[in-house]
């Protein structure tokens, strides 16, 4: 990302004091979108705004700038590739028009264009968060400068045009049509969106209290058979009912459309009235498991939450991104459980979502939930586990602390007071103070303004049980006072199972608190954060670990099992538990786990225990044993069940790690030898990629599979499988394409990175030095999204065989690069710092 593309908080705040936006009229000529040889499109942006100063700038990233007029007078063009200088403004109302030619994107940023390989149809869609609207039209690219947008889009006949609002007018010509959309209410530039093309559309509506909201679900024509519109609409309607009751603010955006897209960089995005979602994540090419349907429901409801938290009341600057993402994350899970009826949502939250937060929060680059975001580079990096998952965990605690009714009363006041405005932390906290008598004076600084998770440990002394709490800010290394309300549960070994003996609510308001257990309580196992009520790392005493390793699957409550598995995994990652102990727990318990969601996540962690944290000297034996466990579990699982799907997915993901035992089970599954197992295209490609990594599937077989699945998903899967094949020559070809490829799409880049990292570390070692040599040039020459993924994805793999911590070759190279590149962009340094810290963590665990 070029330095000139960056925007700072201070300069944007200064611009905000000077400028107040009224309206935008955006004219886009996409009539030649079907012509692959045409790489740019015409964009005209007319902005009406008031100004208190004579000059400002507009943000624009374009191929060329055609003209600029200020109050109908031509202005000499001053454009540096990122900013258009605007001079000669009047004090008061002004109209500025900027005409440019902008670039069709192939990286998912700006206006992305793709042609479906199935039928040759061409589509376009936009993605702007945080600041890529400027790749499509000239604008004031900051969230607090909201405006009312009218889009006029010229598109080919046969293409439909969708946007934030419905169609107001259409002028149809012989070869093209000009569609005018209804003006929006005030929104930020990053929330604007259009989609153009011959999309398959299913329509419905939701109504309540006299309000009717048209609904649409859309996808590419070739994916129509996988669009489960009935379920998508059911969940959407349940969400609208839920939030209408919770927020007491009627849905304000007119329509609500959801379009499922290929080559999409993220999971989903909350554009006003036109939500975009990743097709290969949420359109299932086969029978969906409960976990998949649950995941889709959580995302649908997360994005629906944003229609209020984020879109109606928008964070003023990216410091307060948590004001939309933390709330949407939490309420997406809450609505998935209470409105959509998915009972496993909080299990997923405890065992998966919070892991993202715990992993992020122990890094040296962690940040407070309310982060310091001085510029755009920092903003892009902070869409992370802290802003989403930790924030959601803490807001969940806040809801319990203030009371649910008070929390939603505060939300109602917040939306009423700040509708269509830009907000800060203080705005929400003030509403909460007015709705709840709870004292927030200590809660806010201790939870929102500090870093790092607390560590909660169970300690036994005779017949007494204590819980200790240690809270240290990761960045300042100073103690932090945080109170935790937890449920401490105790268990006794029974005949073939553990039996709950007590569950006690305990306030951890001191570093060491005795648990008030009933007299005579047997304590063979103690779990100090049962029900997952707080955000903290949980440490078990040695006796509890042994009980869990042997009998964790016999614990009656799924949420308790999820909390226990999560804690065991955290102990592995933090070098507090040998990976072999975790694997022993998997072998002892996975076969009797009845919850498919827990099973799938635990088997994934078993993969990580071997591939990341186990010393290489133990790898082969452990991999062979895990393959045996996976294959046995698959054969014994009921045909067509979610459990069977979990076992098969885990085998496909891990199979390439065992050269001795992997090929036969993978080939047997691919050949259809497992009764009742649906061999979806996704599963077949995962099996083939594993076989390719083992050298047991050649290019001829992979190409033959692609001819049976000649889709965009199939093309991406083929690229991954080919890149997974062993040998330094394969890795060299892939590395060079990733580094030097000029027309690399975002999906192909991801597939190549995945394939490059498959197989033996030794095949990739020759590229370690080259990686560090090319970091700076990658960052300067590629868009930030593509550069970030490349830098993260190609960070060299290593093991303790290449040197222990302090002597490891990759560790030393990364440390040297950081020393020699202290002035490198902060976002680039952050990725390297985090990758280095993860490497050190890996080496510590391997040295146990």
C-alpha positions in Angstrom: 0.0 0.0 0.0 1.5 3.3 -1.1 2.0 5.9 1.7 -0.1 8.4 -0.3 -3.1 6.2 0.1 -3.0 6.5 3.9 -5.4 8.8 5.8 -4.7 10.1 9.3 -7.2 10.6 12.1 -6.1 14.1 12.7 -6.4 15.3 9.1 -9.8 13.7 8.8 -11.0 15.3 12.0 -9.8 18.7 10.7 -11.7 18.1 7.5 -14.8 17.1 9.4 -14.8 20.4 11.3 -14.7 22.3 8.0 -17.1 20.3 5.8 -20.7 19.1 6.2 -22.0 16.8 3.4 -25.5 17.1 2.0 -25.8 14.9 -1.1 -23.9 12.8 -3.6 -24.9 11.9 -7.1 -22.8 9.1 -8.4 -23.0 8.2 -12.1 -21.2 5.0 -13.2 -21.0 3.9 -16.8 -20.7 0.1 -16.6 -22.2 -0.5 -20.1 -19.0 -2.3 -21.2 -18.6 -4.5 -18.1 -18.9 -7.6 -20.2 -15.9 -6.6 -22.4 -12.9 -8.2 -20.7 -10.6 -6.0 -22.7 -12.0 -2.9 -21.1 -10.3 -2.4 -17.8 -11.8 1.0 -16.7 -15.2 2.6 -16.4 -16.4 6.2 -16.3 -17.3 7.7 -12.9 -18.8 11.1 -12.2 -19.3 12.2 -8.6 -21.3 15.3 -7.8 -21.2 16.4 -4.2 -23.1 19.1 -2.5 -21.7 20.3 0.8 -21.1 23.2 3.0 -17.6 24.5 3.8 -16.1 27.0 6.3 -12.8 27.2 4.4 -11.6 27.9 0.8 -10.0 24.5 0.1 -10.1 20.9 1.0 -9.5 17.6 -0.8 -11.5 14.7 -2.1 -10.3 11.1 -2.0 -10.0 9.2 -5.3 -8.0 6.2 -6.5 -8.5 6.2 -10.3 -6.8 5.3 -13.5 -7.2 8.9 -14.7 -8.9 12.1 -13.6 -10.9 13.7 -16.4 -12.2 17.0 -15.0 -13.0 18.9 -11.8 -15.6 21.7 -11.5 -16.3 23.8 -8.4 -19.6 25.6 -8.4 -19.8 25.1 -12.2 -16.4 26.6 -12.8 -13.6 24.3 -14.2 -10.8 23.8 -11.8 -7.2 23.0 -12.7 -6.6 19.4 -11.9 -4.3 18.7 -9.0 -4.3 15.0 -8.4 -1.6 12.7 -6.9 -3.3 9.4 -7.4 -5.1 9.5 -4.0 -6.3 13.1 -3.4 -8.0 15.6 -5.6 -7.2 19.2 -4.4 -10.4 21.3 -4.2 -9.8 25.1 -4.2 -12.0 28.1 -4.6 -14.8 27.0 -2.2 -17.4 29.5 -0.9 -18.2 29.9 2.7 -21.5 28.0 2.7 -23.0 25.7 0.1 -20.8 24.3 -2.7 -21.2 21.8 -5.5 -18.2 19.9 -6.8 -18.1 17.5 -9.7 -15.3 15.1 -10.4 -15.1 13.0 -13.5 -12.7 10.1 -13.7 -12.0 6.7 -15.1 -11.7 4.1 -12.4 -10.4 0.5 -12.6 -12.4 -2.7 -12.5 -10.9 -4.7 -9.7 -9.8 -8.4 -9.6 -8.8 -8.2 -5.9 -12.1 -7.7 -4.2 -11.4 -4.0 -3.5 -13.5 -1.3 -5.1 -15.7 -2.5 -8.0 -14.8 -6.2 -8.5 -15.6 -7.8 -11.8 -15.6 -11.5 -12.6 -16.8 -13.8 -15.3 -18.4 -17.1 -14.3 -16.5 -20.0 -16.0 -19.7 -22.1 -16.0 -21.8 -19.9 -18.3 -19.6 -17.0 -19.3 -21.8 -14.4 -17.6 -20.1 -11.4 -16.2 -20.9 -9.7 -12.9 -19.7 -6.8 -10.8 -20.0 -5.9 -7.1 -18.5 -3.4 -4.8 -16.7 -3.7 -1.4 -15.5 -0.5 0.3 -14.8 -1.1 4.0 -12.9 0.7 5.3 -11.9 3.2 2.6 -12.3 1.8 -0.9 -15.3 3.8 -2.1 -12.7 6.1 -3.5 -11.7 3.4 -6.0 -15.2 3.9 -7.6 -16.1 7.5 -7.1 -14.5 10.7 -5.6 -15.7 11.3 -2.1 -15.0 12.4 1.5 -13.7 9.0 2.6 -14.3 9.0 6.3 -17.2 7.5 8.3 -18.4 10.7 10.1 -19.1 12.6 6.8 -22.4 11.0 5.9 -24.4 12.0 2.9 -27.5 11.1 1.0 -26.5 9.1 -2.1 -28.3 8.8 -5.5 -26.7 6.3 -7.8 -27.2 6.3 -11.6 -25.8 3.2 -13.2 -25.6 2.5 -17.0 -25.5 -1.3 -17.5 -25.9 -3.8 -20.3 -29.3 -5.1 -21.2 -29.8 -8.3 -19.4 -28.0 -7.2 -16.3 -29.9 -6.1 -13.1 -28.7 -3.3 -11.0 -28.9 -3.4 -7.2 -27.8 -0.9 -4.6 -28.6 0.5 -1.2 -32.1 1.5 -2.3 -34.7 0.3 -4.8 -34.9 1.3 -8.5 -36.6 4.7 -8.9 -36.4 4.9 -12.7 -35.0 3.0 -15.7 -34.3 4.3 -19.2 -33.8 1.4 -21.6 -31.8 1.8 -24.8 -30.9 -0.7 -27.6 -27.9 -2.2 -25.9 -27.8 -0.7 -22.4 -30.0 0.8 -19.7 -29.6 3.6 -17.2 -30.9 2.7 -13.7 -31.5 5.4 -11.1 -31.8 4.3 -7.5 -33.9 5.9 -4.8 -31.8 8.4 -2.8 -30.5 7.0 0.5 -30.9 8.4 4.0 -27.6 9.7 5.4 -24.9 7.0 5.3 -21.1 6.7 5.3 -19.2 6.1 2.0 -18.0 2.7 3.1 -21.6 1.5 3.4 -22.6 2.3 -0.1 -22.8 -0.6 -2.6 -23.9 -1.7 -6.0 -24.1 -5.1 -7.7 -24.5 -5.5 -11.5 -25.2 -8.6 -13.5 -27.6 -11.3 -14.4 -28.0 -12.4 -10.8 -30.5 -15.1 -9.9 -33.0 -13.4 -7.5 -35.6 -14.8 -5.1 -38.0 -12.3 -3.5 -40.0 -12.2 -0.3 -41.1 -9.6 2.3 -41.4 -9.1 6.0 -44.0 -6.9 7.7 -44.8 -5.8 11.2 -46.9 -2.9 12.6 -47.7 -1.5 9.2 -44.0 -1.6 8.0 -43.3 -3.8 5.0 -39.7 -4.6 4.0 -39.0 -6.2 0.6 -36.5 -9.0 0.9 -34.3 -10.6 -1.8 -31.7 -13.4 -1.8 -29.4 -13.4 -4.8 -26.4 -15.3 -6.3 -24.8 -16.1 -9.7 -27.1 -17.9 -12.1 -24.9 -21.0 -12.0 -25.2 -21.3 -8.2 -29.0 -21.0 -8.1 -29.5 -24.6 -7.1 -27.6 -24.0 -3.9 -29.4 -20.8 -2.8 -31.5 -22.0 0.1 -33.8 -18.9 0.0 -36.5 -20.3 2.2 -34.1 -20.8 5.1 -32.3 -17.5 4.5 -35.6 -15.6 4.5 -36.8 -17.5 7.6 -33.7 -16.5 9.6 -33.8 -12.9 8.2 -37.5 -12.5 9.3 -36.8 -14.0 12.7 -33.9 -11.5 13.1 -36.1 -8.6 12.0 -38.7 -9.6 14.6 -36.0 -10.0 17.3 -34.3 -6.6 16.6 -37.6 -4.8 16.1 -38.6 -5.9 19.6 -35.2 -5.3 21.1 -34.3 -1.9 19.7 -37.8 -0.3 19.4 -36.6 1.5 16.3 -38.3 0.3 13.0 -36.0 -1.0 10.3 -35.1 2.3 8.5 -33.6 1.3 5.2 -36.5 0.4 3.0 -35.5 -3.0 1.6 -33.2 -5.7 2.7 -31.3 -7.7 0.1 -28.6 -10.4 0.5 -26.3 -11.3 -2.4 -23.9 -14.3 -2.2 -20.8 -13.7 -4.2 -17.7 -15.5 -5.4 -14.2 -14.1 -5.1 -15.2 -12.2 -1.9 -12.5 -11.2 0.5 -14.3 -11.5 3.8 -17.2 -13.4 5.2 -19.9 -10.7 4.8 -20.4 -7.0 4.8 -23.3 -4.9 6.1 -23.9 -2.4 3.3 -27.1 -0.5 3.9 -30.0 -2.5 2.3 -27.6 -4.7 0.3 -25.6 -7.2 2.4 -22.9 -9.1 0.6 -21.8 -12.6 1.7 -19.1 -15.0 0.6 -20.8 -17.6 -1.6 -18.3 -20.5 -1.0 -18.8 -20.1 2.7 -22.6 -19.9 2.9 -23.9 -21.6 -0.2 -23.4 -25.3 0.4 -22.8 -27.6 -2.5 -24.3 -30.6 -0.7 -26.4 -31.3 2.4 -25.5 -28.7 5.0 -24.6 -29.8 8.5 -26.2 -28.2 11.5 -22.9 -26.4 12.2 -22.8 -24.9 8.7 -26.4 -23.8 8.9 -25.8 -22.3 12.4 -22.7 -20.5 11.1 -24.7 -19.0 8.2 -27.5 -17.9 10.6 -25.0 -16.2 12.9 -23.5 -14.3 10.0 -26.9 -13.3 8.6 -27.9 -12.0 12.0 -24.6 -10.3 12.6 -25.0 -8.3 9.4 -28.6 -7.6 10.2 -27.6 -6.2 13.6 -25.4 -3.7 11.7 -28.4 -2.1 10.2 -28.7 -0.4 13.6 -25.3 -0.8 15.3 -22.9 0.6 12.6 -25.3 1.9 9.9 -27.9 3.9 11.8 -25.4 5.0 14.5 -21.9 4.9 12.9 -18.6 5.1 14.8 -17.1 8.5 14.2 -13.6 7.1 13.5 -12.1 3.6 13.4 -11.1 3.9 17.1 -14.6 2.9 17.9 -15.0 0.1 15.4 -16.0 -2.0 18.4 -19.2 0.1 18.7 -20.4 -1.8 15.6 -18.4 -5.1 15.4 -18.5 -6.2 19.1 -22.2 -5.5 19.3 -23.0 -7.3 16.0 -20.8 -10.2 17.0 -22.6 -10.7 20.3 -26.1 -10.1 19.1 -25.6 -12.3 16.1 -25.0 -15.2 18.4 -27.8 -14.2 20.8 -30.3 -13.9 18.0 -29.1 -17.2 16.4 -30.0 -18.9 19.7 -33.1 -17.1 20.8 -34.7 -16.1 17.5 -33.4 -18.7 15.0 -33.3 -21.6 17.4 -29.8 -22.8 17.0 -28.9 -24.4 20.3 -25.2 -24.7 19.5 -24.4 -21.0 19.0 -22.9 -20.4 22.4 -20.9 -23.6 22.1 -19.3 -22.3 19.0 -18.8 -18.9 20.6 -17.0 -20.5 23.6 -14.9 -23.1 21.7 -14.1 -21.2 18.5 -14.9 -17.5 18.4 -13.3 -16.7 21.7 -10.2 -18.6 20.7 -9.7 -15.9 18.0 -9.7 -13.3 20.8 -7.5 -15.3 23.2 -4.9 -15.9 20.5 -4.9 -12.2 19.5 -4.9 -10.8 23.0 -1.6 -12.5 24.1 0.4 -11.1 21.1 2.7 -8.1 21.7 0.6 -6.2 19.1 -2.6 -6.6 21.0 -4.7 -3.5 21.7 -7.5 -2.4 23.9 -11.1 -2.9 22.7 -11.3 0.9 22.4 -8.1 1.1 20.3 -5.8 4.0 19.3 -6.2 4.2 15.5 -4.1 7.0 14.2 -4.5 6.2 10.5 -6.1 4.0 7.9 -3.3 1.4 8.0 -3.9 0.8 11.6 -7.7 0.7 11.0 -7.3 -2.1 8.4 -5.3 -4.2 10.8 -7.8 -3.9 13.7 -10.6 -5.8 12.2 -9.4 -8.6 14.4 -10.1 -10.9 17.3 -10.1 -8.1 19.8 -12.6 -5.9 18.0 -14.9 -8.7 17.2 -14.6 -11.7 19.6 -13.1 -10.1 22.7 -15.4 -7.1 22.4 -18.4 -9.5 22.1 -17.3 -11.4 25.2 -17.0 -8.2 27.2 -20.3 -6.8 25.9 -21.9 -10.1 27.0 -20.5 -9.5 30.5 -21.7 -5.9 30.4 -25.2 -7.1 29.5 -25.2 -9.4 32.6 -23.6 -6.6 34.8 -26.2 -3.9 33.9 -29.1 -6.2 33.3 -30.5 -7.3 30.0 -33.5 -4.9 30.1 -31.2 -1.9 30.9 -28.8 -2.9 28.1 -31.6 -2.9 25.5 -33.1 0.3 27.0 -29.7 1.9 26.5 -29.6 0.6 22.9 -33.1 2.1 22.3 -32.0 5.5 23.6 -28.8 5.4 21.7 -30.5 4.8 18.3 -33.2 7.4 19.1 -30.6 10.0 20.0 -28.0 9.3 17.4 -29.9 8.0 14.4 -28.0 8.8 11.1 -25.2 10.3 13.1 -21.6 9.5 14.1 -20.8 8.3 17.6 -18.1 7.6 20.1 -17.7 5.4 23.2 -19.0 8.2 25.5 -22.3 8.4 23.5 -23.2 4.8 24.2 -21.9 4.8 27.8 -24.0 7.9 28.6 -27.1 6.1 27.4 -26.2 3.0 29.5 -25.7 5.2 32.6 -29.1 6.6 32.1 -30.7 3.2 31.7 -28.9 1.3 34.5 -27.8 2.1 38.1 -24.7 -0.1 37.7 -21.4 1.7 38.4 -19.5 1.8 35.2 -16.7 4.1 36.4 -14.3 1.1 36.9 -15.8 -1.3 34.4 -15.1 0.8 31.4 -11.4 1.4 32.0 -10.7 -2.1 33.3 -12.4 -3.9 30.4 -12.4 -1.6 27.4 -9.1 0.3 27.8 -6.7 -2.5 28.9 -5.2 -5.4 27.1 -4.6 -9.1 27.7 -6.9 -11.8 29.2 -7.0 -12.5 32.9 -5.8 -15.9 34.0 -8.0 -17.9 36.3 -6.6 -20.9 38.1 -8.1 -23.5 40.4 -6.0 -24.4 43.5 -6.6 -27.2 46.0 -5.5 -27.1 49.6 -6.7 -30.1 51.5 -10.5 -30.2 51.3 -10.7 -26.5 50.3 -10.9 -25.1 46.7 -9.6 -21.7 45.8 -9.6 -19.7 42.6 -6.8 -17.3 41.8 -7.0 -14.4 39.3 -4.0 -12.7 37.7 -4.7 -9.7 35.4 -1.7 -8.0 33.7 -1.9 -5.5 30.9 0.1 -7.1 28.0 1.5 -3.8 26.7 2.3 -2.0 30.0 2.9 -5.1 32.0 1.1 -3.4 34.9 -1.5 -5.2 37.1 -5.1 -4.6 36.2 -8.1 -4.8 38.5 -10.9 -6.8 36.9 -13.8 -8.4 38.7 -15.2 -11.7 37.3 -18.5 -13.3 38.1 -18.0 -17.0 37.3 -19.7 -20.4 38.0 -17.3 -22.8 39.6 -18.4 -26.4 39.0 -16.9 -29.5 40.7 -17.1 -33.1 39.6 -16.4 -36.6 40.9 -15.4 -39.7 39.1 -18.2 -42.1 38.7 -18.7 -45.4 37.0 -17.6 -44.6 33.4 -18.3 -40.9 33.7 -17.8 -37.8 35.8 -20.7 -36.6 37.9 -21.4 -33.0 38.8 -21.1 -32.5 42.6 -21.6 -28.7 42.9 -22.0 -25.5 40.9 -21.4 -22.3 42.8 -21.6 -18.6 41.6 -18.4 -16.8 42.8 -17.4 -13.2 42.5 -13.7 -13.0 41.9 -13.0 -9.6 43.4 -9.7 -10.5 45.1 -6.6 -12.2 43.7 -7.5 -15.4 45.7 -11.0 -16.4 46.6 -12.2 -19.5 48.4 -15.1 -21.3 46.7 -17.9 -21.8 49.2 -18.6 -25.5 48.5 -21.2 -27.5 50.4 -19.6 -29.6 53.1 -18.4 -33.0 51.9 -18.3 -32.0 48.2 -16.1 -34.4 46.2 -13.7 -32.6 43.9 -11.9 -34.7 41.4 -12.3 -32.0 38.8 -12.9 -28.3 39.1 -13.9 -26.0 36.3 -13.8 -22.3 37.3 -15.5 -20.7 34.3 -18.4 -23.1 33.7 -21.1 -21.7 31.5 -18.5 -19.4 29.9 -19.6 -16.3 31.8 -16.4 -14.3 31.6 -13.5 -13.6 29.3 -10.3 -15.2 30.8 -7.8 -17.9 30.2 -8.6 -20.9 32.5 -5.9 -23.0 34.0 -6.5 -26.5 35.5 -4.7 -28.1 38.4 -2.9 -31.3 37.5 -5.6 -33.6 39.0 -8.3 -31.9 36.9 -6.2 -32.3 33.7 -6.0 -36.0 34.3 -9.7 -36.4 34.7 -10.4 -34.4 31.6 -7.9 -36.3 29.5 -9.6 -39.5 30.5 -13.3 -38.6 30.6 -14.0 -35.1 29.3 -16.7 -36.5 26.9 -18.7 -37.9 29.8 -19.4 -34.4 31.2 -23.2 -33.9 30.9 -23.3 -30.3 29.7 -22.2 -29.3 26.2 -21.2 -25.8 27.2 -19.1 -27.2 30.1 -17.3 -29.6 27.7 -16.7 -26.7 25.3 -15.2 -24.6 28.1 -13.0 -27.5 29.2 -11.7 -28.3 25.7 -11.1 -24.6 25.1 -9.0 -24.3 28.2 -7.0 -27.4 27.4 -6.2 -26.0 24.0 -5.2 -22.7 25.4 -2.8 -24.5 27.8 -1.2 -26.3 24.8 -0.7 -23.0 22.9 0.8 -21.3 25.9 3.1 -24.2 26.6 1.3 -25.1 29.9 0.3 -28.6 28.7 2.2 -31.0 26.5 0.5 -31.5 23.1 0.7 -35.3 23.6 -1.7 -34.9 26.6 -4.2 -33.0 24.5 -3.9 -35.7 21.8 -4.5 -38.4 24.4 -7.7 -36.6 25.4 -8.8 -36.6 21.8 -8.1 -40.3 21.3 -9.9 -41.2 24.6 -12.9 -39.0 24.1 -13.6 -38.0 20.5 -15.3 -41.3 19.6 -17.9 -40.8 22.3 -18.5 -37.1 21.7 -22.2 -36.6 20.7 -22.1 -33.0 19.7 -20.9 -32.6 16.1 -19.9 -29.0 16.6 -17.6 -29.8 19.5 -16.2 -32.8 17.7 -15.4 -30.8 14.5 -13.6 -28.1 16.5 -11.7 -30.5 18.7 -10.5 -32.5 15.8 -9.2 -29.3 14.2 -7.3 -28.5 17.4 -5.8 -32.0 17.3 -4.5 -31.2 13.8 -2.9 -28.1 15.2 -1.4 -29.9 18.1 0.5 -32.2 15.8 1.3 -29.8 12.9 2.3 -26.8 15.1 3.1 -27.7 18.7 4.3 -31.2 18.8 8.1 -31.7 18.4 9.0 -33.1 14.9 10.6 -36.2 16.5 7.1 -37.2 17.7 5.2 -36.1 14.6 5.1 -39.3 12.5 3.9 -41.6 15.3 1.3 -39.0 16.5 0.1 -38.4 12.9 -0.3 -42.1 12.2 -2.3 -42.5 15.5 -4.6 -39.6 14.7 -5.3 -40.9 11.2 -6.3 -44.2 12.8 -8.6 -42.4 15.2 -10.1 -40.3 12.4 -10.7 -43.2 10.1 -12.2 -45.3 12.8 -14.5 -42.5 13.9 -15.6 -42.0 10.3 -16.4 -45.7 9.7 -18.3 -46.0 13.0 -20.3 -42.7 12.7 -24.0 -43.1 11.6 -24.3 -42.7 7.8 -25.4 -39.2 6.7 -25.0 -37.7 10.2 -23.3 -34.5 11.2 -20.9 -36.6 13.2 -19.9 -38.4 10.0 -19.4 -35.1 8.2 -17.2 -33.9 11.0 -15.0 -37.0 10.9 -14.7 -36.9 7.1 -13.8 -33.2 7.0 -11.1 -33.7 9.7 -9.6 -36.7 7.9 -9.4 -34.7 4.6 -7.8 -31.8 6.4 -5.2 -33.8 8.3 -4.6 -36.7 5.9 -1.6 -35.2 4.2 0.3 -35.2 7.5 0.8 -39.0 7.5 2.9 -40.3 4.7 2.6 -43.9 6.0 -1.1 -44.0 7.0 -2.7 -41.2 5.1 -3.1 -42.4 1.5 -5.3 -45.5 1.9 -8.0 -43.9 4.1 -8.1 -40.8 1.9 -8.4 -42.9 -1.3 -11.0 -45.2 0.3 -13.2 -42.2 1.2 -12.8 -40.7 -2.2 -13.7 -44.0 -3.9 -17.0 -44.0 -1.9 -16.2 -46.8 0.5 -17.9 -45.1 3.5 -21.6 -45.9 3.6 -24.0 -43.0 3.8 -21.3 -40.3 3.3 -22.2 -37.6 0.8 -19.1 -36.9 -1.3 -19.8 -33.2 -2.0 -17.6 -31.3 -4.4 -16.0 -29.5 -1.5 -15.1 -32.8 0.3 -13.8 -34.4 -2.9 -11.5 -31.5 -3.5 -10.2 -31.5 0.1 -9.4 -35.2 -0.2 -7.7 -34.7 -3.5 -5.6 -31.8 -2.2 -4.4 -34.0 0.7 -3.6 -36.8 -1.8 -1.8 -34.3 -4.0 0.3 -33.1 -1.0 1.3 -36.7 -0.4 2.3 -37.2 -4.0 -0.6 -39.7 -4.5 -2.7 -37.7 -6.9 -1.1 -36.3 -10.1 -2.1 -33.4 -12.4 -4.0 -35.7 -14.7 -6.3 -36.8 -11.9 -6.8 -33.3 -10.7 -7.6 -31.9 -14.1 -10.1 -34.8 -14.6 -11.8 -33.8 -11.4 -12.0 -30.2 -12.6 -13.7 -31.2 -15.8 -16.4 -32.8 -13.6 -16.6 -29.6 -11.5 -15.9 -26.8 -14.0 -17.0 -24.0 -11.7 -15.4 -21.0 -10.1 -15.1 -23.1 -6.9 -13.6 -25.9 -8.9 -11.0 -23.7 -10.5 -9.9 -22.4 -7.1 -9.8 -25.9 -5.7 -7.7 -27.1 -8.6 -5.2 -24.3 -8.1 -4.9 -25.2 -4.4 -4.4 -28.9 -5.2 -1.8 -28.3 -7.8 0.1 -26.0 -5.5 -0.1 -28.6 -2.7 2.0 -31.1 -4.7 5.4 -31.9 -3.2 8.8 -30.8 -4.4 10.8 -27.6 -4.4 10.0 -27.0 -8.1 6.3 -26.9 -7.4 6.9 -24.5 -4.5 9.1 -22.3 -6.6 6.5 -22.0 -9.3 3.8 -21.1 -6.7 6.1 -18.6 -4.9 7.0 -16.8 -8.1 3.3 -16.5 -9.2 2.4 -15.2 -5.8 5.2 -12.7 -5.7 5.2 -11.6 -9.3 1.8 -12.4 -10.8 0.2 -9.3 -12.2 -3.4 -10.5 -12.7 -3.8 -12.6 -9.6 -7.3 -12.7 -8.3 -8.0 -12.7 -4.6 -9.4 -16.2 -4.7 -6.5 -17.6 -6.6 -4.0 -15.9 -4.3 -5.7 -17.6 -1.3 -5.6 -21.0 -3.0 -2.0 -20.7 -3.9 -1.0 -19.7 -0.4 -2.8 -22.7 1.0 -1.2 -25.0 -1.4 2.3 -23.6 -0.9 2.0 -24.3 2.9 1.0 -27.9 2.4 3.6 -30.6 2.7 7.1 -30.8 4.2 8.7 -27.7 5.7 11.9 -28.7 3.9 10.3 -27.9 0.5 9.7 -24.3 1.6 13.0 -23.6 3.5 14.8 -22.4 0.3 12.3 -19.4 0.1 12.8 -18.2 3.7 15.5 -15.6 2.9 13.7 -14.5 -0.3 10.6 -13.8 1.7 12.3 -11.3 4.0 14.1 -9.7 1.0 10.7 -9.1 -0.8 8.6 -7.9 2.1 9.0 -4.2 1.5 8.5 -4.4 -2.3 5.3 -6.5 -1.9 3.9 -3.9 0.5 4.7 -1.0 -1.9 3.5 -2.6 -5.1 0.3 -4.4 -4.1 -3.0 -3.3 -2.6 -3.0 -3.5 1.2 -5.5 -6.4 1.2 -3.4 -8.5 -1.2 -0.1 -7.5 0.4 -1.4 -8.3 3.9 -2.6 -11.8 2.9 0.7 -12.5 1.1 2.9 -11.4 4.0 0.9 -13.4 6.5 0.4 -16.4 4.3 4.1 -16.9 3.3 5.8 -16.2 6.6 8.3 -19.1 6.8 7.3 -22.3 8.6 9.8 -23.8 10.9 10.3 -26.3 13.7 12.7 -26.8 16.6 14.8 -29.0 14.2 16.0 -25.7 12.6 17.0 -24.4 16.0 15.4 -23.9 19.4 14.1 -20.5 20.5 16.9 -18.0 20.5 18.8 -19.9 17.8 16.1 -20.8 15.3 16.9 -19.6 11.8 13.5 -18.1 11.0 13.3 -16.4 14.3 16.7 -14.8 13.8 15.8 -13.7 10.2 12.5 -12.1 11.4 14.2 -10.4 14.3 16.9 -9.0 12.0 14.3 -7.7 9.5 12.5 -5.9 12.3 15.8 -4.3 13.5 16.8 -3.2 10.0 13.3 -2.0 9.0 12.2 0.1 12.0 10.7 2.7 9.6 8.7 0.2 7.6 4.9 0.8 7.6 3.4 0.0 10.9 0.9 -2.4 9.5 3.6 -4.4 7.8 5.8 -4.5 10.9 2.7 -5.7 12.9 2.3 -8.7 10.7 5.9 -9.7 11.0 5.9 -9.1 14.8 2.8 -11.3 15.2 4.2 -14.0 13.0 7.5 -14.0 14.9 5.7 -14.2 18.3 3.6 -17.2 17.0 6.8 -18.8 15.9 8.4 -18.4 19.4 5.2 -19.8 21.0 5.4 -22.8 18.7 9.1 -23.4 19.6 8.4 -23.1 23.3 5.7 -25.8 23.0 7.9 -28.1 21.0 10.6 -27.8 23.6 8.4 -29.1 26.5 
